[in-house]
Amino acid sequence: MEKATDADKKEEMKNEIKRMKSIVHSELSHAQFVKQVINFSCLAFLLTMSVFRGGKSKFSFKKCSTGDWSIEAAFLIGCFCIVWLACRIVASEQALKERFNDINLVDSDLRFKGKTLRTTQWLAFLGGWVAGALGLGGGSIYNPLLLTMGVPPKVSSATGLYLVTFSKISACTIYFLSGELNVEYAVWIACWSTVGSILGLYSTNIYMRKYGRQSIIVAFLTFVLGISVIGIPIFGYFDLKK
C-alpha cells in the first residue's frame, strides 16, 4: 500500500514538473494559446451581442424584446463563466509556481487569491463600466489602477494597451454596425496612433536601457490622465451645446 502511495506521489510530481515546464515555456513569449482563446472568446461574446441587440442591424432583436433581454442574459452568464475560468487557471498556475520556489513569480505580480483577487475583479468591472459609460479610454483608467496595486509602470502600460485592444475592437464594430463610424477619420487617427505607439515604445526602451528608471512612464501616464480628466468634460459640454 505504501509503495503504491509512493508511486502515486512520484507520478503526481512528474506531472507537476511537466506542467511547470510547459507554463515556463509558454511565458517566454506572448503566444499563450489558452489565455488568448479566453480573451478572444469574451470579445466574440461582445460582438455577437452587438449584432443581435438594440435594433442596429437587420439581424438584431427589437429593443427590450424577449430576444433582446435573452441575448443580454446569455452574454452576462458567458462573461461570468469566462472570468471564473480565467481566474481558476491563473490561480492554479500561481499555486504551482509557489510550490516550485516561486518560479517565474516576482514581488509585483498580483496573486490571484483572497483580497487581491476580489480587488482586481472589482477594479476591472468598475474600470470597464466607467470607460463605457463616460467614453474614457481604458488605458487612462486601468493604468493608474494597476500602478496603485504595485504593478511596475512598464507592465501596467503594456497591460493597459492590451486591454484597450479588445474594448476598441468591440466599440468600433458597434459604431460601424450603427452607421456612426467615420471611416476616413478613423483610418487617419489609427495610422498616426500606430506611429506614435511605436515611437513611444522605442523611446521608452532606449530610456530604460540608459537610465534604468521607470519614472518617465509614471509622469506621462499622470499627464495623459490629467489631460483626459480636464478635456473630456470640456469637449462634452461643447458637443451638448451644439
C-alpha positions as CSV (number, residue, x, y, z in Angstrom):
1,M,0.0,0.0,0.0
2,E,2.9,2.4,0.9
3,K,4.6,1.5,-2.4
4,A,1.5,2.3,-4.3
5,T,1.2,5.6,-2.4
6,D,4.9,6.5,-3.2
7,A,4.4,5.6,-6.8
8,D,1.3,7.9,-7.0
9,K,3.3,10.7,-5.4
10,K,6.1,10.3,-7.9
11,E,3.7,10.2,-10.8
12,E,2.0,13.4,-9.5
13,M,5.3,15.1,-9.1
14,K,6.3,14.2,-12.6
15,N,3.0,15.6,-13.9
16,E,3.5,18.8,-12.0
17,I,7.1,19.2,-13.3
18,K,5.9,18.6,-16.8
19,R,3.1,21.2,-16.4
20,M,5.6,23.6,-14.8
21,K,7.9,23.3,-17.8
22,S,5.0,23.9,-20.1
23,I,4.0,27.1,-18.2
24,V,7.5,28.5,-18.2
25,H,8.0,27.7,-21.9
26,S,4.7,29.4,-22.8
27,E,5.6,32.5,-20.8
28,L,8.8,33.0,-22.8
29,S,6.5,34.6,-25.5
30,H,3.1,36.2,-25.8
31,A,1.7,33.1,-27.6
32,Q,-0.1,31.7,-24.6
33,F,-2.8,29.9,-26.5
34,V,-5.3,29.1,-23.7
35,K,-5.3,32.6,-22.3
36,Q,-5.6,34.2,-25.7
37,V,-8.5,32.0,-26.6
38,I,-10.3,33.0,-23.3
39,N,-9.8,36.7,-24.2
40,F,-11.0,36.4,-27.7
41,S,-13.9,34.3,-26.6
42,C,-15.1,37.2,-24.4
43,L,-14.6,39.5,-27.4
44,A,-16.7,37.1,-29.6
45,F,-19.5,37.2,-27.0
46,L,-19.5,41.0,-27.0
47,L,-19.5,41.3,-30.8
48,T,-22.3,38.7,-31.0
49,M,-24.4,40.7,-28.6
50,S,-23.7,43.9,-30.5
51,V,-25.1,42.3,-33.7
52,F,-28.2,40.8,-32.2
53,R,-29.2,43.5,-29.7
54,G,-30.6,47.0,-29.9
55,G,-32.1,47.0,-33.4
56,K,-29.0,48.3,-35.1
57,S,-28.8,45.7,-37.8
58,K,-31.2,43.5,-39.8
59,F,-30.3,40.5,-37.6
60,S,-31.0,42.2,-34.3
61,F,-34.0,42.0,-32.0
62,K,-36.1,45.0,-31.1
63,K,-35.1,46.9,-28.0
64,C,-36.5,45.5,-24.7
65,S,-38.0,42.5,-26.5
66,T,-37.7,38.9,-25.1
67,G,-35.0,38.1,-27.6
68,D,-33.1,41.3,-26.7
69,W,-33.1,40.5,-23.0
70,S,-32.3,36.9,-23.6
71,I,-29.1,37.8,-25.6
72,E,-28.1,40.2,-22.7
73,A,-28.6,37.5,-20.1
74,A,-26.6,35.0,-22.2
75,F,-23.8,37.5,-22.5
76,L,-23.6,38.2,-18.8
77,I,-23.7,34.5,-18.0
78,G,-21.0,33.8,-20.6
79,C,-18.8,36.6,-19.2
80,F,-19.2,35.3,-15.7
81,C,-18.1,31.8,-16.8
82,I,-15.1,33.2,-18.7
83,V,-14.0,35.3,-15.7
84,W,-14.4,32.3,-13.4
85,L,-12.4,30.1,-15.7
86,A,-9.6,32.6,-16.3
87,C,-9.2,33.2,-12.5
88,R,-9.1,29.5,-11.8
89,I,-6.4,29.0,-14.5
90,V,-4.2,31.9,-13.2
91,A,-4.6,30.9,-9.6
92,S,-3.8,27.3,-10.3
93,E,-0.6,28.3,-12.2
94,Q,0.5,30.6,-9.5
95,A,-0.1,28.0,-6.8
96,L,2.1,25.6,-8.8
97,K,4.8,28.2,-9.2
98,E,4.8,28.8,-5.5
99,R,5.3,25.0,-4.9
100,F,8.4,25.2,-7.1
101,N,10.0,28.0,-5.1
102,D,8.2,30.9,-6.9
103,I,9.5,30.1,-10.4
104,N,8.5,33.0,-12.8
105,L,6.9,34.9,-9.9
106,V,8.1,38.4,-8.8
107,D,7.0,40.5,-5.9
108,S,5.0,42.9,-8.1
109,D,2.8,40.0,-9.5
110,L,-0.8,40.2,-8.5
111,R,-1.5,36.9,-6.6
112,F,-5.0,35.7,-7.6
113,K,-6.3,34.8,-4.2
114,G,-8.0,36.4,-1.2
115,K,-8.3,40.2,-1.1
116,T,-6.1,40.8,-4.1
117,L,-8.3,38.6,-6.4
118,R,-11.5,40.4,-5.2
119,T,-9.9,43.8,-5.6
120,T,-8.8,43.0,-9.1
121,Q,-12.2,41.8,-10.1
122,W,-14.0,44.9,-8.7
123,L,-11.5,47.3,-10.3
124,A,-11.8,45.6,-13.6
125,F,-15.6,45.8,-13.5
126,L,-15.7,49.4,-12.4
127,G,-13.0,50.4,-14.8
128,G,-14.8,48.9,-17.7
129,W,-18.1,50.4,-16.6
130,V,-16.6,53.9,-16.3
131,A,-14.8,53.6,-19.6
132,G,-18.0,52.5,-21.4
133,A,-20.4,55.0,-19.6
134,L,-18.2,58.1,-19.9
135,G,-16.3,57.3,-23.1
136,L,-12.9,57.4,-21.4
137,G,-10.0,55.4,-22.8
138,G,-9.5,52.2,-21.0
139,G,-5.8,52.8,-20.6
140,S,-6.4,56.1,-18.7
141,I,-8.3,54.0,-16.1
142,Y,-6.6,50.7,-15.9
143,N,-3.0,52.1,-15.9
144,P,-3.4,54.2,-12.7
145,L,-5.4,51.3,-11.0
146,L,-2.6,48.8,-11.8
147,L,0.0,51.3,-10.5
148,T,-1.8,51.7,-7.2
149,M,-1.8,47.9,-6.8
150,G,2.0,47.8,-7.1
151,V,2.4,46.8,-10.7
152,P,5.5,48.3,-12.4
153,P,4.8,51.2,-14.7
154,K,6.1,49.5,-17.8
155,V,4.0,46.4,-17.1
156,S,0.9,48.4,-16.3
157,S,1.3,50.4,-19.5
158,A,1.7,47.3,-21.7
159,T,-1.3,45.6,-19.9
160,G,-3.4,48.7,-20.4
161,L,-2.6,48.7,-24.1
162,Y,-3.6,45.0,-24.4
163,L,-6.9,45.5,-22.6
164,V,-7.8,48.6,-24.7
165,T,-7.3,46.4,-27.9
166,F,-10.4,44.4,-27.1
167,S,-12.6,47.3,-26.0
168,K,-11.7,49.3,-29.1
169,I,-12.4,46.5,-31.4
170,S,-15.9,46.0,-29.9
171,A,-16.6,49.7,-29.8
172,C,-15.6,50.2,-33.5
173,T,-17.8,47.2,-34.5
174,I,-20.8,48.6,-32.6
175,Y,-20.4,52.1,-34.2
176,F,-19.8,50.6,-37.6
177,L,-23.0,48.5,-37.4
178,S,-25.0,51.5,-36.3
179,G,-23.6,53.6,-39.2
180,E,-22.0,56.1,-36.8
181,L,-18.3,55.4,-37.6
182,N,-16.4,58.0,-39.7
183,V,-14.1,55.5,-41.5
184,E,-11.9,58.1,-43.1
185,Y,-11.3,59.9,-39.8
186,A,-10.8,56.6,-38.0
187,V,-8.2,55.4,-40.5
188,W,-6.3,58.7,-40.3
189,I,-6.3,58.6,-36.5
190,A,-5.3,54.9,-36.5
191,C,-2.3,55.4,-38.7
192,W,-0.9,58.2,-36.6
193,S,-1.7,56.4,-33.4
194,T,0.2,53.4,-34.6
195,V,3.2,55.5,-35.5
196,G,3.1,57.3,-32.1
197,S,2.8,54.0,-30.2
198,I,5.8,52.5,-32.0
199,L,7.9,55.6,-31.4
200,G,6.8,55.9,-27.8
201,L,7.7,52.2,-27.1
202,Y,11.0,52.6,-28.9
203,S,11.9,55.8,-27.0
204,T,10.9,54.2,-23.6
205,N,13.1,51.2,-24.2
206,I,16.1,53.4,-25.0
207,Y,15.4,55.5,-21.9
208,M,15.1,52.3,-19.7
209,R,18.3,50.8,-21.1
210,K,20.2,54.0,-20.4
211,Y,18.8,55.1,-17.0
212,G,17.0,52.0,-15.7
213,R,14.2,54.1,-14.2
214,Q,10.5,53.9,-14.9
215,S,9.6,57.4,-13.5
216,I,9.2,58.8,-17.0
217,I,6.3,56.3,-17.7
218,V,4.6,57.4,-14.5
219,A,5.0,61.0,-15.4
220,F,3.5,60.5,-18.9
221,L,0.6,58.5,-17.5
222,T,-0.2,61.2,-15.0
223,F,0.0,63.8,-17.7
224,V,-2.3,61.9,-20.1
225,L,-4.8,61.2,-17.3
226,G,-4.8,64.8,-16.3
227,I,-5.5,65.9,-19.9
228,S,-8.3,63.3,-20.2
229,V,-10.0,64.4,-16.9
230,I,-9.9,68.1,-18.0
231,G,-10.5,67.7,-21.7
232,I,-13.4,65.2,-21.9
233,P,-15.9,67.3,-19.8
234,I,-15.0,70.4,-21.8
235,F,-15.4,68.9,-25.2
236,G,-18.5,67.1,-24.0
237,Y,-20.0,70.4,-22.9
238,F,-19.5,71.9,-26.3
239,D,-20.9,68.9,-28.0
240,L,-24.1,69.1,-25.9
241,K,-24.3,72.8,-26.6
242,K,-24.4,72.2,-30.3
